[in-house]
Amino acid sequence: MEVRRSLVVNATPLEMRIALLENGQLCELFIERTTQVSQVGDVYKGRVAKLLQGMQSAFVAIGGAKDGFLYLDEPETHRLEPMPADRPARSLERAPRPEPLLRDERNGEHVAD
């Protein structure tokens, strides 16, 4: 039986709530309040706990009570390439997109971002 996963996000000026549902049942819940110190933007070393192929994301065990949520575009994938001499100096090009981060064999591997 295939597991149906969905991500539900609800944000207000004072609070953001993100819920992961599996077959309609709550599996993970993340709540961030503006009155609390944010962990967003901090650097952690962790281990992939659960891959979510359909959403191109993963939950990463970072040593806290709850696993961290990592979306595919969150790791630094934007690199500036050297510009050819015949291009204007204002031109910035995006590097080719790297190989997908989320492959089944990554489950349990250590990651840092």
N, C-alpha and C positions, 0 to 999 in steps of 0.2 A: 504494500500500500504506500502510495506516495504521500509525503508530508507536505501539506499546504502551509507556507509561511507568509506572513504579512507583517509589515512594520507600520505602526500607527503613531503619528506625531501630533501632539497638541501643545501649542505655545501661547502663552499670554505674556504681558509685560513683566509679570512677577515670577513666572515659572514655565519650564519646558518639561514635557513628559513624553517619553519614547517607550513604546511597548512592542515587544516581539510576540506575535501570536503564532502558534503551530496548531493547525486544524481548528482554529477558532478559540483555542485555549491560551491564556496568558502564560508565556514561558519566561520572559525577562521583562523587567520594568526599570527604567532609568528616570529619575526625577532630579532636575537641577533648578535651584531657586536662586534668584538674583541676590538674596541676602546671605547666601553661602559662598565660601571661597570656591571658585571654579577649578576643576582639574583639566578643563579643555585647554590645549596648548602646551601642557606639561609633556615631558619626554619620559617614557617608561620602556623598560625591557619586559617582554611578556612571551607567553606561549599560546599559540592558537588553540583555543578550547573548542570552538564550533564554527564551521564554515557555513555560510549562507550563499550558495552558488547563485540562486535566482536574484538576489539583491546585490551580488558582487561585494560582499562584506563579510566580516567575521567578528566573533566575540573573542577577545584576547585576555587570558588570565594574567593580571598584572600584580597579583599579591594582595589585593583588597578583598573586601567582602563580596563584591560583585565583579564580574568580568567587564573589561572595557569594550566598547563598540568601535570597530575600525571599518570605515567605508573605503572602497578601492581607491578613490581619488585623494584620500587623505595623506598617504605617504608622499613625500616630495618626489613628484614625477615630472615636474616642470624644470627643465634645464635649458639654459641659454647656450645655443651653439655659436661658435665663432662665425662671423659674417664674412662672406666673400668680399674681396677688395672692391668689386664693381657694384656693390650694394650700398645704398645710403646708410649713414651711421645711425639713423633713427629706427631702422628696421630691426625688429626683434623676431626671431623665429622660435617656434616651440619644437623641442626635440621629439623624435618619433616616440610613440607610446611604448613603454616597456612590455615585456611578456606579462600576461595576467598573473596577479599575485595569488589568486585563489585557485589552487589546484588541490584535489583530494589528498595528494601526498604531503601537502603542507600542514595537514592537521597534526597538532602536537609539536610542530617546529617552533623554535624561538624566533621572535621578531622584535625589532626595536624601531621606533619612529618618534 
